[in-house]
């Protein structure tokens, strides 16, 4: 009986925390219904947990230069898709379709299936 009570109390403590964990991984801030395409020069590739990031310099239609912060999947997920921390390097010219931030700020979410080098070559893992 004491063991069952301990298990019940432990479960009760974990359930409220599960919502917090799930909220952290929400992509609700991105407008996945209206993707946009960006062409730019990669400044930095952050191959970090829990999410990877690409910092991309993009020349806007009016000629201004904007820095876009693009959030990707986990390094583990990228590795499964054949990527490594050396797949991108500063100066690489990229074409990427993203789900932009709903706020309108220069940022969005990207996936490995929607990113290529500007010349059309797919991004592949480096040896």
C-alpha positions as a Python dict, from the first residue, in 0.01 Angstrom:
ca = {
    (1, 'X'): (0, 0, 0),
    (2, 'X'): (283, 241, 89),
    (3, 'X'): (450, 172, -250),
    (4, 'X'): (127, 245, -439),
    (5, 'X'): (81, 573, -251),
    (6, 'X'): (440, 676, -333),
    (7, 'X'): (384, 595, -703),
    (8, 'X'): (59, 793, -705),
    (9, 'X'): (226, 1096, -545),
    (10, 'X'): (520, 1079, -786),
    (11, 'X'): (283, 1061, -1084),
    (12, 'X'): (89, 1358, -951),
    (13, 'X'): (409, 1560, -930),
    (14, 'X'): (522, 1472, -1284),
    (15, 'X'): (195, 1537, -1470),
    (16, 'X'): (190, 1917, -1414),
    (17, 'X'): (550, 1941, -1536),
    (18, 'X'): (476, 1758, -1862),
    (19, 'X'): (279, 2058, -1995),
    (20, 'X'): (578, 2283, -1938),
    (21, 'X'): (805, 2047, -2129),
    (22, 'X'): (560, 2021, -2418),
    (23, 'X'): (513, 2399, -2430),
    (24, 'X'): (888, 2444, -2464),
    (25, 'X'): (881, 2240, -2785),
    (26, 'X'): (583, 2420, -2934),
    (27, 'X'): (630, 2578, -3275),
    (28, 'X'): (306, 2782, -3243),
    (29, 'X'): (505, 3105, -3275),
    (30, 'X'): (578, 3016, -3639),
    (31, 'X'): (328, 3068, -3924),
    (32, 'X'): (348, 2725, -4086),
    (33, 'X'): (53, 2800, -4314),
    (34, 'X'): (236, 3082, -4497),
    (35, 'X'): (598, 2978, -4564),
    (36, 'X'): (840, 3221, -4726),
    (37, 'X'): (1165, 3168, -4914),
    (38, 'X'): (1485, 3343, -4814),
    (39, 'X'): (1813, 3370, -4998),
    (40, 'X'): (2110, 3485, -4799),
    (41, 'X'): (2458, 3431, -4664),
    (42, 'X'): (2507, 3211, -4362),
    (43, 'X'): (2687, 3391, -4079),
    (44, 'X'): (2673, 3120, -3815),
    (45, 'X'): (2547, 2764, -3774),
    (46, 'X'): (2474, 2683, -3409),
    (47, 'X'): (2470, 2304, -3376),
    (48, 'X'): (2347, 2310, -3016),
    (49, 'X'): (2083, 2135, -2807),
    (50, 'X'): (1794, 2150, -2780),
    (51, 'X'): (1761, 2328, -3118),
    (52, 'X'): (1998, 2426, -3395),
    (53, 'X'): (2009, 2779, -3535),
    (54, 'X'): (2117, 2942, -3859),
    (55, 'X'): (2200, 3311, -3854),
    (56, 'X'): (2135, 3429, -4211),
    (57, 'X'): (2208, 3769, -4365),
    (58, 'X'): (1936, 3853, -4618),
    (59, 'X'): (1915, 4148, -4857),
    (60, 'X'): (1556, 4275, -4838),
    (61, 'X'): (1361, 4403, -5141),
    (62, 'X'): (1428, 4765, -5040),
    (63, 'X'): (1805, 4699, -5033),
    (64, 'X'): (1842, 4689, -4656),
    (65, 'X'): (2028, 4399, -4502),
    (66, 'X'): (1848, 4203, -4229),
    (67, 'X'): (1982, 3932, -4002),
    (68, 'X'): (1741, 3640, -3967),
    (69, 'X'): (1755, 3398, -3674),
    (70, 'X'): (1628, 3062, -3799),
    (71, 'X'): (1547, 2778, -3559),
    (72, 'X'): (1589, 2418, -3669),
    (73, 'X'): (1554, 2075, -3520),
    (74, 'X'): (1775, 1910, -3264),
    (75, 'X'): (2131, 1811, -3352),
    (76, 'X'): (2026, 1448, -3308),
    (77, 'X'): (1750, 1489, -3565),
    (78, 'X'): (1985, 1661, -3808),
    (79, 'X'): (2241, 1382, -3768),
    (80, 'X'): (1969, 1131, -3862),
    (81, 'X'): (1916, 1337, -4180),
    (82, 'X'): (2288, 1315, -4264),
    (83, 'X'): (2400, 1651, -4126),
    (84, 'X'): (2694, 1733, -3901),
    (85, 'X'): (2824, 2044, -3730),
    (86, 'X'): (3033, 2099, -4046),
    (87, 'X'): (2747, 2084, -4298),
    (88, 'X'): (2736, 2463, -4319),
    (89, 'X'): (3014, 2718, -4288),
    (90, 'X'): (3017, 3097, -4269),
    (91, 'X'): (2983, 3248, -4614),
    (92, 'X'): (2770, 2968, -4758),
    (93, 'X'): (2497, 3107, -4983),
    (94, 'X'): (2166, 2944, -4894),
    (95, 'X'): (1810, 2925, -5021),
    (96, 'X'): (1570, 2818, -4747),
    (97, 'X'): (1193, 2794, -4716),
    (98, 'X'): (1088, 2882, -4361),
    (99, 'X'): (782, 2918, -4145),
    (100, 'X'): (821, 3286, -4043),
    (101, 'X'): (762, 3421, -3697),
    (102, 'X'): (400, 3532, -3650),
    (103, 'X'): (529, 3853, -3489),
    (104, 'X'): (686, 3969, -3816),
    (105, 'X'): (1035, 3978, -3665),
    (106, 'X'): (1314, 3844, -3888),
    (107, 'X'): (1310, 3483, -3778),
    (108, 'X'): (1150, 3151, -3846),
    (109, 'X'): (1173, 2774, -3843),
    (110, 'X'): (1352, 2561, -4103),
    (111, 'X'): (1381, 2190, -4179),
    (112, 'X'): (1653, 1993, -4355),
    (113, 'X'): (1412, 1913, -4640),
    (114, 'X'): (1364, 2282, -4724),
    (115, 'X'): (1718, 2413, -4739),
    (116, 'X'): (1968, 2411, -5027),
    (117, 'X'): (2275, 2596, -5131),
    (118, 'X'): (2180, 2892, -5350),
    (119, 'X'): (2289, 2705, -5665),
    (120, 'X'): (2029, 2435, -5587),
    (121, 'X'): (2260, 2170, -5443),
    (122, 'X'): (2119, 2004, -5131),
    (123, 'X'): (2308, 2058, -4807),
    (124, 'X'): (2494, 1737, -4729),
    (125, 'X'): (2709, 1631, -4437),
    (126, 'X'): (3078, 1708, -4465),
    (127, 'X'): (3332, 1434, -4396),
}
